[in-house]
Amino acid sequence: MDTADIFLGLHDFLERTRQPSAADIVKSIKSFIVGFSNDAPDPERGSAAVQNFFKNMEATIRCHPLWAGCSEEELESAGEGLEKYVMTKLYTRVFAQSSDDIKTDEQLYEKMALVQQFVQPENLDIKPTFHNETSCLLAQKELQKINMCKAPRDKLVCILNCCKVINNLLLNAAIASEENPPGADEFLPVLIYVTIKANPPQLHSNLMYIQRYRGQSRLVAEVAYFFTNMLSAESFISSIDAKALSMNEKEFEKNMESAKALLSGLSTDFDGVNVQNGENEAVILSTEQEKPRCWPQNASEVPAMPAKPPLTQTKDEKAPIIIDKESIYKVPSLLDLENKGASKLLEEDQVCRIIQEYPYLFAHAGDLTINEVEDLLVNYKQLVFKYICLAKGLDPPAISSHSDSRKQVLDHVEAGKEPNYTRKMERDVPEIFIKQTDDNHSPFEVSFFSSSSQGEVVLPETVG
Amino acid sequence: MGCSSSLPADRNSGRLGALNSEVSGSNDAKNLRVKLVLLGDSGVGKSCIVLRFVRGQFDPTSKVTIGASFLSQTIALQDSTTVKFEIWDTAGQERYAALAPLYYRGAAVAVVVYDITSSESFDKAQYWVKELQKHGSPNMVMTLVGNKADLLEKREVSVEDGMEYAEKNGMFFIETSAKTADNINQLFEEIAKRLPRPTPS
């Protein structure tokens, strides 16, 4: 059944319950929801109560005249509709409510935010054949949708879709390289890698929510298997240490330290920012007296999260952040300059001159003679030196840039690749910090509720 | 190197489909549904054994929807009972060993696989047997499988060693070749016979 079927299932369920003869069912559902909401929240008891209610209601539906003569599928669909309706109503009551879950969520999120900076496929035993960054990104996107829906089944579907993308990647890679068909040896490592890179907020709470409130009779077989893989990925990630990634202690700690530094904005080193394939961006905000600080923004990693929980906040107890908008000077990073240059290059037709200056730019490997290799090497060395000098020359930062030119850069860069930090940094970030300091409820909530989405169903106020 | 050409035939068919169709087929005395977990070092051919089993007796109704690490296959026994195996593959690499309990919890059958050309994988198999004896369900049907039996010239673990270890631990033992399909069906049929039957209530 795909999402559309389930949507119809809910729709059909609601339609049927509008009939007068459904009064008893409507009454049971209403009184259950009211009763549940009056009880003190307790995950174990809540889960048992909901599971029990589903079981009883489904038995009732099975014998109910309204569903008389219905096929197994239709009854199944009614069960799904019931589950979706009830859980959407109870969502705020039961999702991520226990303090243990919230704490685990935060720890897991922070851990993944750090580990994702340096983990490599080989640290998890992913063979190069089975690594494909594009497919991994797709899988990440599927997983990140988990916070856009409320019904346990819909969340589960996000996990299953993520697994499906991974399996397709593995199968295609196996076919292309004539490797053995992939099994769990190949699958689990990629799932873990994808999860770390996706770092969906509140992952633990999501998994617990599914485990507790997805109808037990439906969490079986293949679905149960892939859900177990997700639990297993969570378990692995939460206990990641040097050994788990085949690193030596020192190397691991160094990586964790620099990841922390990067995230908490203690790093002033431009080169240090570039931990993973240039996706990370740093913007230096400096007040006149304070040392420069930087916030990593990694929009391509977390597209669904407009307000990324600022890890900075907990880390920077010593130096409360006072950002005076007047005194913020933005300094372009290397990537900024590169993009600016690229857009200029596109504007003016300078290609001919470039060819004269760099004769090998458009050459094919087959065109080169042995004698030209030396020339090429000299050229390469010059370029590297030039690049390094320019990079070093950027430090210390002193230039204030014009927002016009920056905007221009952004406009020219492919959407999604360039973190949209410019305007964010000017306004949003300080606000987020202020907000977070007086509201320690849950850093995720803002974005959570603001994401209206697919899969979300607008339910009528009352049944019947 | 177990099964070079085996791919699930209907790998792209079906959607997340039939999430629930399994529910109705709950266990009765004639139709068993069992969870089977595969354990063993990476590269011993765990998934190849399963693919060979599933592909060999291709069942068009079996729903392979997501991937090859989970497969299910139903077999009919002579006494007209059917057994539906839901086969859970596990990652065999050392770093994932601690996660195994999540997978074998609730499993009725554990198949511990090693590669007869690797004594290291045989050691690993013994580790899994001990682990299951300590933490697994006591009613679990345990099986020891020496795979890659076609690679005789590279053999490092003798049949006797395998058999002796299995006997000592009350396990069923068989050598298989996922590549040639040798003993694959026998393995699953033998397991099916050994399953405890639910007492009719």
Chai-1 contact restraints between the chains, C-beta under 6 A:
chainA,res_idxA,chainB,res_idxB,connection_type,confidence,min_distance_angstrom,max_distance_angstrom,comment,restraint_id
A,D2,B,R15,contact,1.0,0.0,6.0,A-B,restraint_1
A,E76,B,N20,contact,1.0,0.0,6.0,A-B,restraint_2
A,D125,B,Q93,contact,1.0,0.0,6.0,A-B,restraint_3
A,L160,B,L16,contact,1.0,0.0,6.0,A-B,restraint_4
A,C163,B,I66,contact,1.0,0.0,6.0,A-B,restraint_5
A,K164,B,I66,contact,1.0,0.0,6.0,A-B,restraint_6
A,N167,B,I66,contact,1.0,0.0,6.0,A-B,restraint_7
A,N167,B,G67,contact,1.0,0.0,6.0,A-B,restraint_8
A,L171,B,R11,contact,1.0,0.0,6.0,A-B,restraint_9
A,N180,B,C48,contact,1.0,0.0,6.0,A-B,restraint_10
A,P181,B,S6,contact,1.0,0.0,6.0,A-B,restraint_11
A,P181,B,L7,contact,1.0,0.0,6.0,A-B,restraint_12
A,P181,B,L51,contact,1.0,0.0,6.0,A-B,restraint_13
A,P181,B,A68,contact,1.0,0.0,6.0,A-B,restraint_14
A,G183,B,K46,contact,1.0,0.0,6.0,A-B,restraint_15
A,G183,B,S47,contact,1.0,0.0,6.0,A-B,restraint_16
A,G183,B,A68,contact,1.0,0.0,6.0,A-B,restraint_17
A,G183,B,S69,contact,1.0,0.0,6.0,A-B,restraint_18
A,G183,B,D89,contact,1.0,0.0,6.0,A-B,restraint_19
A,A184,B,S69,contact,1.0,0.0,6.0,A-B,restraint_20
A,A184,B,D89,contact,1.0,0.0,6.0,A-B,restraint_21
A,A184,B,T90,contact,1.0,0.0,6.0,A-B,restraint_22
A,A184,B,A91,contact,1.0,0.0,6.0,A-B,restraint_23
A,D185,B,S42,contact,1.0,0.0,6.0,A-B,restraint_24
A,D185,B,A91,contact,1.0,0.0,6.0,A-B,restraint_25
A,D185,B,G92,contact,1.0,0.0,6.0,A-B,restraint_26
A,F187,B,S69,contact,1.0,0.0,6.0,A-B,restraint_27
A,L188,B,A91,contact,1.0,0.0,6.0,A-B,restraint_28
A,S217,B,V23,contact,1.0,0.0,6.0,A-B,restraint_29
A,R218,B,N20,contact,1.0,0.0,6.0,A-B,restraint_30
A,V220,B,E22,contact,1.0,0.0,6.0,A-B,restraint_31
A,A221,B,E22,contact,1.0,0.0,6.0,A-B,restraint_32
A,A221,B,E86,contact,1.0,0.0,6.0,A-B,restraint_33
A,E222,B,F70,contact,1.0,0.0,6.0,A-B,restraint_34
A,V223,B,L19,contact,1.0,0.0,6.0,A-B,restraint_35
A,Y225,B,F70,contact,1.0,0.0,6.0,A-B,restraint_36
A,Y225,B,W88,contact,1.0,0.0,6.0,A-B,restraint_37
A,T228,B,L102,contact,1.0,0.0,6.0,A-B,restraint_38
A,L231,B,L102,contact,1.0,0.0,6.0,A-B,restraint_39
A,S232,B,L99,contact,1.0,0.0,6.0,A-B,restraint_40
A,S232,B,L102,contact,1.0,0.0,6.0,A-B,restraint_41
A,S235,B,L99,contact,1.0,0.0,6.0,A-B,restraint_42
A,A244,B,R95,contact,1.0,0.0,6.0,A-B,restraint_43
